[in-house]
Amino acid sequence: MRVAIVRPMPNFSMDTYADGLVAGLRVVRPDWELTELVPRPVDRRSRSIVLRAKKSYERFWRFPQAVAQQSADIVHIIDHSEAHIVRWVNKAKTPVVVTCHDLINFFYRDNLQGSVQLPFVSSGLWLRSVKAMRYADHVVTVSAVTAHDTTQLLGINQSRITVVPNAVETSFQPTPLSQREALRQQYGATPETICLLNVGSNHPRKNLTTILQAIAQLVQQGIPVQFWKVSADFTDEQKAVIHSHQLEPYIHYIANPDKETLVQLYGAADVLVAPSLHEGFGMTLLEAMACGTPVITSNLSAMPEVAGDAGILVDPHSSQAIADAVIRLHRDPAYYQTLVTKGLDRAQQFTWENTAAQIAQVYEHLLQQPSPTVTPLHTRDRSPLPSPLP
């Protein structure tokens, strides 16, 4: 089989997904011919009108045309934000699959603020792109929650959706004790300190304000705690919460570490605290568990699918619930170790070979079936949701 994997412009999360999927397919289907199609990169941070025009031309005209001309049995667009390419591939009569990672922008219309130069224009283009998933032959979603959203928001019948979870890279694994101790000493953490970690953006849905309120409660109770915030810095509003509770001595901001350092941070932390309000999947949960770090996360959205019984699920709106979970892990070493073991076992289920094998079955099924009729846009399927992740 000839499979064309369609990548977006360079993007860390999508590159991780594409790299893992391709590597997995090469293992589970070694005889297949895989072609990776990549648009010409354009500086996404530039304010130049000329460069913006070049980016739009590349993304919405030249690259889709090149994809449509590719000789392949299956075209797989790995980013739902590029689903506008579906219409071009439809003209070539080639079966096309799209992976939908989340539809968060439908719920948080300001999600693009700060990440693009013209958020209102970008939101409109994003909406037009994701709506084109309606014309794909099949949609892969990374969680049952995202599958539900895809049906409810886009009217795509559940029979044309398959849930295939993400996977964790093998580089995420427990670190040697010497590295763990050295990194903790670097941030002034004693053996008694419970180091809490959060990795990701500072968007309101990440619920950082509630985490900070929980930390304030821990400090008031005399719990020796540190909070390591990795990736995006705190917003002005979040910094005001830190200042009002005088939390500065307990917080370290670590901007954009490389992958090796990120793995070390997961290993050196005692707990990942990630009580997001909405996620399409929840990759940091997997990464933490793979590194032997217990997780505290939300009891809603996709997080229970990922964590299973290997994490502590809390009401994300309750800072007290988050603080109580931290205290339990701090005071109950046996329970802590149980979650470490469960997390390691859980993470081993999410491999790129497993993900690739399930997606390969989607390809094979499509080629054995006549092209399905596109669901009318007003249709809302009421069939049962797909089964939870393993």
C-alpha positions as CSV (number, residue, x, y, z in Angstrom):
1,M,0.0,0.0,0.0
2,R,1.1,3.5,-0.8
3,V,0.3,6.0,2.0
4,A,0.9,9.7,1.8
5,I,1.3,11.3,5.3
6,V,0.4,15.0,5.1
7,R,2.2,17.1,7.7
8,P,1.5,20.7,8.6
9,M,4.1,23.4,8.8
10,P,6.6,22.7,11.6
11,N,4.7,22.3,14.8
12,F,6.1,20.4,17.9
13,S,2.9,18.5,18.8
14,M,2.0,17.5,15.2
15,D,5.6,16.6,14.4
16,T,5.7,14.3,17.4
17,Y,2.5,12.7,16.2
18,A,3.7,12.3,12.6
19,D,7.1,11.0,13.6
20,G,5.6,8.4,15.9
21,L,2.9,7.3,13.5
22,V,5.4,6.9,10.6
23,A,7.9,5.0,12.8
24,G,5.1,2.8,14.0
25,L,3.8,2.1,10.5
26,R,7.3,1.1,9.4
27,V,7.3,-1.5,12.1
28,V,3.8,-3.0,11.8
29,R,3.5,-2.6,7.9
30,P,7.2,-2.9,6.7
31,D,6.2,-3.6,3.1
32,W,4.1,-0.4,2.7
33,E,5.4,2.6,0.8
34,L,5.2,5.7,3.0
35,T,5.6,9.2,1.6
36,E,5.7,12.2,3.9
37,L,4.5,15.5,2.4
38,V,5.5,18.7,4.1
39,P,4.7,22.3,3.1
40,R,7.5,24.8,2.5
41,P,8.2,26.4,5.9
42,V,7.4,30.1,6.5
43,D,8.3,32.1,9.6
44,R,5.0,32.0,11.5
45,R,6.1,34.7,13.9
46,S,6.9,37.3,11.2
47,R,4.7,40.4,10.9
48,S,5.6,40.9,7.3
49,I,2.6,41.1,5.1
50,V,4.6,39.6,2.2
51,L,5.5,36.5,4.3
52,R,1.9,36.2,5.5
53,A,0.7,36.2,1.9
54,K,3.4,33.5,1.1
55,K,2.2,31.4,4.0
56,S,-1.4,31.6,2.9
57,Y,-0.5,30.8,-0.7
58,E,1.6,27.8,0.4
59,R,-0.9,26.5,2.9
60,F,-4.2,27.0,1.0
61,W,-3.1,26.7,-2.7
62,R,0.3,25.3,-3.6
63,F,0.7,22.6,-1.0
64,P,-2.9,21.2,-1.3
65,Q,-2.5,21.0,-5.0
66,A,0.8,19.1,-4.6
67,V,-0.9,16.7,-2.2
68,A,-3.8,16.1,-4.6
69,Q,-1.2,15.2,-7.4
70,Q,0.6,12.7,-5.2
71,S,0.2,9.1,-6.3
72,A,-1.1,7.2,-3.3
73,D,-3.7,4.6,-2.2
74,I,-4.5,6.5,1.0
75,V,-3.9,10.1,2.0
76,H,-3.7,10.8,5.7
77,I,-3.9,14.4,6.9
78,I,-2.5,14.3,10.4
79,D,-3.7,17.7,11.6
80,H,-7.4,18.6,11.5
81,S,-6.4,22.3,11.1
82,E,-5.3,21.3,7.6
83,A,-8.5,19.5,6.7
84,H,-9.2,22.0,3.9
85,I,-6.8,19.8,1.9
86,V,-9.5,17.1,1.9
87,R,-11.5,18.9,-0.8
88,W,-8.4,18.9,-3.1
89,V,-7.8,15.2,-2.5
90,N,-11.5,14.5,-3.2
91,K,-11.1,15.7,-6.7
92,A,-8.4,13.1,-7.2
93,K,-10.7,10.3,-6.0
94,T,-8.2,9.1,-3.4
95,P,-9.5,8.0,0.0
96,V,-8.5,10.5,2.6
97,V,-8.2,10.1,6.4
98,V,-7.9,13.0,8.9
99,T,-6.8,12.9,12.5
100,C,-8.7,15.2,14.8
101,H,-6.8,16.0,17.9
102,D,-9.3,18.3,19.5
103,L,-11.9,20.9,18.8
104,I,-11.0,23.2,21.7
105,N,-11.4,26.4,19.6
106,F,-15.1,25.8,19.5
107,F,-15.3,25.9,23.2
108,Y,-12.6,28.6,23.8
109,R,-12.9,31.1,21.0
110,D,-9.9,33.1,22.4
111,N,-7.6,30.0,22.2
112,L,-5.6,31.5,19.4
113,Q,-5.0,34.8,21.1
114,G,-1.3,35.4,21.6
115,S,-0.3,32.5,19.3
116,V,-1.0,34.2,15.9
117,Q,-0.7,37.7,14.6
118,L,-4.4,37.9,13.4
119,P,-6.4,35.7,15.7
120,F,-9.8,36.6,14.1
121,V,-8.6,35.8,10.6
122,S,-6.9,32.6,11.9
123,S,-10.1,31.5,13.7
124,G,-12.1,31.9,10.6
125,L,-9.6,29.9,8.5
126,W,-9.4,27.3,11.2
127,L,-13.1,26.9,11.3
128,R,-13.3,26.5,7.5
129,S,-10.6,23.9,7.6
130,V,-12.1,21.7,10.4
131,K,-15.5,21.8,8.7
132,A,-13.9,20.2,5.7
133,M,-13.4,17.0,7.8
134,R,-17.1,16.3,6.9
135,Y,-15.8,15.4,3.4
136,A,-13.1,13.0,4.6
137,D,-13.7,9.3,4.0
138,H,-12.8,8.6,7.7
139,V,-11.8,10.6,10.8
140,V,-9.4,9.3,13.5
141,T,-9.8,11.0,16.8
142,V,-7.4,10.6,19.7
143,S,-10.0,10.2,22.4
144,A,-13.7,9.3,22.8
145,V,-14.4,12.8,24.0
146,T,-13.0,14.3,20.8
147,A,-15.0,11.7,18.8
148,H,-18.2,12.9,20.6
149,D,-17.3,16.6,19.9
150,T,-16.6,15.7,16.2
151,T,-20.1,14.3,15.9
152,Q,-21.9,16.9,17.9
153,L,-20.2,19.9,16.4
154,L,-19.6,18.8,12.8
155,G,-22.3,16.3,12.3
156,I,-20.0,13.5,11.3
157,N,-21.6,10.1,11.7
158,Q,-19.9,7.9,14.3
159,S,-19.6,5.1,11.7
160,R,-17.0,7.3,10.0
161,I,-15.0,7.9,13.2
162,T,-12.4,5.6,14.9
163,V,-10.8,6.4,18.2
164,V,-7.1,5.7,18.2
165,P,-5.2,7.1,21.2
166,N,-1.9,8.9,21.0
167,A,1.3,7.3,22.3
168,V,4.3,8.2,24.4
169,E,7.8,8.3,23.0
170,T,10.2,5.7,24.4
171,S,12.6,8.5,25.6
172,F,10.1,9.2,28.4
173,Q,11.2,6.7,31.1
174,P,12.4,6.8,34.7
175,T,15.6,8.7,35.3
176,P,18.5,7.5,37.4
177,L,18.4,8.6,41.1
178,S,21.6,10.6,40.8
179,Q,20.0,12.8,38.0
180,R,16.8,13.2,40.0
181,E,18.7,14.3,43.1
182,A,21.0,16.7,41.2
183,L,18.0,18.4,39.5
184,R,16.1,18.8,42.7
185,Q,19.2,20.3,44.4
186,Q,19.5,22.7,41.5
187,Y,16.1,24.2,42.5
188,G,16.7,24.0,46.2
189,A,14.4,21.1,46.9
190,T,15.2,19.0,50.0
191,P,14.3,15.3,50.2
192,E,11.2,16.3,52.2
193,T,10.0,18.8,49.6
194,I,7.1,17.6,47.4
195,C,7.8,19.0,43.9
196,L,4.7,19.6,41.8
197,L,5.1,19.9,38.0
198,N,2.9,21.4,35.3
199,V,3.8,21.3,31.6
200,G,2.0,23.3,28.9
201,S,0.4,26.5,28.0
202,N,-1.0,29.2,30.4
203,H,-4.5,29.3,28.7
204,P,-7.4,29.5,31.2
205,R,-8.5,25.9,30.4
206,K,-5.2,24.7,31.9
207,N,-6.6,25.8,35.2
208,L,-3.4,27.3,36.6
209,T,-5.2,29.7,38.9
210,T,-6.8,26.8,40.8
211,I,-3.5,25.1,41.0
212,L,-2.0,28.2,42.6
213,Q,-4.8,28.4,45.0
214,A,-4.2,24.8,46.0
215,I,-0.5,25.6,46.5
216,A,-1.4,28.5,48.8
217,Q,-3.5,26.0,50.9
218,L,-0.6,23.6,51.1
219,V,1.8,26.4,52.2
220,Q,-0.7,27.5,54.9
221,Q,-0.8,23.9,56.2
222,G,3.0,23.8,56.4
223,I,3.5,21.3,53.6
224,P,7.0,21.7,52.1
225,V,6.1,22.3,48.4
226,Q,7.6,23.6,45.2
227,F,5.8,24.2,41.9
228,W,7.7,23.9,38.7
229,K,5.9,25.5,35.7
230,V,7.3,24.4,32.4
231,S,6.7,25.9,28.9
232,A,4.5,29.0,28.8
233,D,5.1,31.6,31.5
234,F,2.3,32.7,33.9
235,T,-0.1,35.4,32.6
236,D,-0.4,38.7,34.4
237,E,-3.6,37.5,36.1
238,Q,-1.8,34.3,37.3
239,K,1.2,36.4,38.5
240,A,-1.2,38.5,40.5
241,V,-2.5,35.4,42.3
242,I,1.1,34.4,43.0
243,H,1.8,37.8,44.5
244,S,-1.4,38.0,46.5
245,H,-0.6,34.7,48.2
246,Q,3.2,35.5,48.5
247,L,4.0,32.3,46.6
248,E,7.1,33.5,44.9
249,P,9.6,31.5,47.1
250,Y,7.7,28.3,46.2
251,I,7.6,28.6,42.4
252,H,10.1,28.1,39.6
253,Y,9.3,28.9,36.0
254,I,11.3,26.8,33.4
255,A,10.9,28.0,29.8
256,N,10.9,25.5,26.9
257,P,13.5,22.9,28.0
258,D,14.8,20.5,25.4
259,K,13.4,16.9,25.5
260,E,16.2,15.5,27.5
261,T,15.8,18.1,30.2
262,L,12.0,17.7,30.1
263,V,12.3,14.0,30.8
264,Q,14.6,14.8,33.7
265,L,12.1,17.3,35.1
266,Y,9.3,14.6,34.9
267,G,11.6,12.2,36.8
268,A,12.7,14.7,39.4
269,A,9.2,15.9,40.2
270,D,7.1,14.1,42.7
271,V,3.7,14.7,41.1
272,L,2.3,16.0,37.8
273,V,-0.6,18.4,38.6
274,A,-2.7,18.8,35.4
275,P,-6.4,19.5,36.3
276,S,-7.3,20.9,32.9
277,L,-10.8,21.9,32.1
278,H,-10.7,20.6,28.6
279,E,-8.2,18.5,26.6
280,G,-8.4,16.5,23.4
281,F,-6.2,13.9,24.9
282,G,-3.7,14.8,27.7
283,M,-0.2,13.9,26.5
284,T,1.5,15.2,29.7
285,L,-0.3,12.6,31.7
286,L,1.2,9.8,29.6
287,E,4.7,11.4,29.7
288,A,4.6,11.7,33.5
289,M,3.4,8.1,34.0
290,A,6.1,6.8,31.7
291,C,8.7,8.6,33.8
292,G,7.3,7.0,37.0
293,T,5.6,10.2,38.3
294,P,2.1,10.0,39.6
295,V,-0.5,12.3,38.2
296,I,-3.3,14.4,39.7
297,T,-5.8,15.3,36.9
298,S,-9.4,16.2,36.1
299,N,-12.3,13.9,36.4
300,L,-13.8,15.3,33.2
301,S,-13.0,15.7,29.5
302,A,-10.4,13.2,28.0
303,M,-8.2,12.9,31.1
304,P,-10.0,9.9,32.7
305,E,-9.5,8.0,29.4
306,V,-5.8,8.6,29.5
307,A,-5.2,8.2,33.3
308,G,-7.5,5.3,33.9
309,D,-7.1,4.0,37.4
310,A,-3.4,5.0,37.4
311,G,-4.0,8.6,38.4
312,I,-5.9,10.7,41.0
313,L,-9.0,12.2,39.4
314,V,-10.3,15.3,41.1
315,D,-12.9,18.0,40.6
316,P,-10.8,20.6,38.7
317,H,-12.8,23.5,40.1
318,S,-11.9,22.6,43.7
319,S,-8.5,23.8,44.9
320,Q,-9.2,21.9,48.1
321,A,-9.5,18.6,46.2
322,I,-6.2,19.2,44.5
323,A,-4.5,20.1,47.8
324,D,-6.0,17.0,49.5
325,A,-4.7,14.8,46.7
326,V,-1.2,16.2,47.1
327,I,-1.3,15.7,50.8
328,R,-2.4,12.1,50.5
329,L,0.5,11.3,48.1
330,H,2.9,13.1,50.5
331,R,1.8,11.2,53.6
332,D,1.1,7.8,52.2
333,P,4.2,6.3,50.6
334,A,2.5,3.0,49.9
335,Y,-0.3,4.6,47.9
336,Y,2.3,6.8,46.1
337,Q,4.3,3.7,45.0
338,T,1.1,2.0,43.9
339,L,0.4,4.9,41.5
340,V,4.0,4.8,40.3
341,T,3.6,1.1,39.4
342,K,0.2,1.6,37.9
343,G,1.3,4.6,35.9
344,L,4.3,2.7,34.4
345,D,2.1,-0.2,33.4
346,R,-0.5,2.2,32.0
347,A,2.0,4.1,29.8
348,Q,3.3,0.8,28.3
349,Q,-0.1,0.3,26.7
350,F,0.3,3.5,24.6
351,T,2.9,2.7,22.1
352,W,3.3,4.1,18.6
353,E,3.3,0.5,17.2
354,N,-0.2,0.0,18.8
355,T,-1.4,3.3,17.4
356,A,0.0,2.6,14.0
357,A,-1.5,-0.9,13.9
358,Q,-5.0,0.5,14.6
359,I,-4.6,3.3,12.0
360,A,-3.3,0.7,9.5
361,Q,-6.6,-1.2,10.0
362,V,-8.5,2.0,9.2
363,Y,-6.6,2.3,5.9
364,E,-7.2,-1.3,5.0
365,H,-10.9,-1.2,5.8
366,L,-11.3,1.9,3.6
367,L,-9.7,0.2,0.6
368,Q,-12.1,-2.7,1.0
369,Q,-15.2,-0.6,1.1
370,P,-16.9,1.7,-1.4
371,S,-16.6,5.4,-0.6
372,P,-19.2,6.3,2.0
373,T,-21.7,9.0,1.3
374,V,-20.9,12.2,3.1
375,T,-23.3,12.8,6.0
376,P,-25.6,15.8,5.4
377,L,-24.4,18.8,7.4
378,H,-27.6,19.0,9.5
379,T,-27.5,15.3,10.6
380,R,-26.6,14.6,14.2
381,D,-25.8,11.0,14.9
382,R,-27.3,9.6,18.2
383,S,-25.4,6.2,18.2
384,P,-23.4,5.1,21.2
385,L,-20.0,6.7,21.8
386,P,-16.9,4.6,21.1
387,S,-15.5,2.5,23.9
388,P,-13.0,4.1,26.2
389,L,-9.2,3.8,25.7
390,P,-7.4,0.8,27.1
